[in-house]
Amino acid sequence: MHESRLANLLGACGLAVADLTLRNVTGGLNASSAAAVVVLASGPLGGTELGRQVGLTQSAATRLVDGLVGAGLAERSPRAGRAVLVRLTPAGRAAAQDVLAARARTLREVLSALSAAERERLGVVLEKLLTSLYGDIGSADLMCRLCDRTACTADAVCPVGQAARESER
């Protein structure tokens, strides 16, 4: 296959999967809010760190947190000094579960077009691509901001996490 055609197909597929995923997972949330509740489901974070993990500037992260608090999905809790932790409320935890469930359904539907053997081969290719993309992006948190972390690590090593560990050596 001609290289530019392959690149074009990859680009179109990547955008289509991203569009479908974001359309289906947001459930009334914007893409940044959906990513934020998934990230915060792992535990409370400072607003700056949350922004870093979802790819936002500090001012945009502050607006994001304001929106999550206003929607009853998160709350701020003071810690030492001026720093504030952001944690999910029970409604926020439910929203995170909804986002991950919708994401999983969408991606399973996309993969249903492939045979089991094709899905196996695609898995190998995706691991290789993700490892390479980590070198360009440099943040496992950012790359995996909408990931179901347990699904990726239940019976294998996450290629993004492995790339991150290897880059620290």
N, C-alpha and C positions, 0 to 999 in steps of 0.2 A: 504494500500500500504506500502511496506517495506520502512523504513526511508531512507536507502542509495539510493534506487531507486528514491524516491521522490527528494532527494537532487541532484542526478545526473540529473534528468529531469529538475529541476529548473536551474541548472548550464548551461545545454545545451541550454535551452530556453533563458536564460539571455544573453548568448554569441551570439546566433543567432540573437536575436533582436538588440543587440548592433552592431553587424557586419552589418546587413541590414541598420540600421539607419545611421551609420557612412558612409557606402558606398554611400547611397543616399543623405545625407545632405551636404557632403563636397563640391560638385560642383567645383572641382579644388582646394579647400582648404584642408589642413590637418586637423585632428580632433581638434587640439588645436586652430588653426585659426578660424575654424567654431564656436567653443565654445566662443572664444574671441569676435567675432563680435556680437554674441548673447548677451553676457554679456555687451559689450560696448553700445549696443542699448538702454540700460536703462540709460545711461549717462556716461560722461567721468570719467576715473579713473586714478590713478597713476599706473605706470608700475608694482610696487611691489604688489599692491592690485589686479590688473588684474591677475598677475601670481598666487596669492593665490586663486582667485576665479576659475581659470581653472586648478589648480593643478600643477603649474610649479615652479621651483626654480627661484630666482631673475635673474640669468644669462640666463636661458632659456626664461624667460618672456621678457628680453631685446631683445633677438634674435627674439622672436615672434613679438614684436612691430616693430622691424626693418623690418621684412618681410611684416607686414601689411602696414607700411608706404611705403615701396618700391612698393607694389602692388597697391597703391593708395586707400586703404580701410580705412586708419586711418591717423591721423596727430597728431603731438606732439604740445602742446601749453604750454609755460612756465607759472608757477604761482610763488608765493612767494618763495624765496630762490632757492635752486637747484632742487626742485621738479618739475616734468613735468607731465601734464595731457595728457592722450591719449584719443582722441575722434574720432568717425567715420566720414568719409567723406560721401557725398551723395552716392557714390559707395559702401561704407561700410554698410550704412543703407540698401541699396538694397540687398546686400549680406546677411545681417542678416535676412531680410524678406524671401529671397530665402531658407536659411537654415531652418527656422522655417516652411515654407510651405512644403518643402521636408520631413522634419521630421514628420509633421502631416499626410501627405499622406502615408508614410511608415507605421506608427503606426496604422492608420485606416485600411490599408490593412492587417496587422497582426491580428488585432481584428476582421476582417470580417469572420474569421473562427469560431467565437463564436456566439451563439444566443444572443438575447438581455438579456435574463435572466442570461446566463453565463457571459456576460460582466458586468452585475450588481454585481454578486457575486465576480468576479475578482476584481472589483473596491474596494470592501470592504477588500479583502485580500491584495491588493496592498497598501492600506492606512495603514493597520496594519504593513506590512513589511517595508514600508518606515519610519514609525515612529520608528520602532526598529532599522533599519539601521542608522538612524540619530545618535543614541547612539554610534555606532561604528565609524562613519565617523566624526561627530561633526561639520559639516559645511553645512548649507543649500545652501550657494552659490556654493560650489563645487558639491553637489548632483544635483542641479538644473541648472547647467551651460548650458545645452542645452534645458531647458524647455521654453515653451511658458507660461510665468507667468500669463497672463490674462486668458488663457484657464483653468488653474488649480484653479483660484480664482473667476471665473465669478459667480458661483452659489454654491460654497462650500468653506470650509476652507482648505488651502493646508496642508496636513498632515506633510510635512517636516517643513514648517514655524511654524506650531503649536508646533511641537516637539522642535524646536529651542527656541521658546518663553517660553515653559515650562522648558527648561533646564536653562534658565536665572533666574528663580525664586529662 
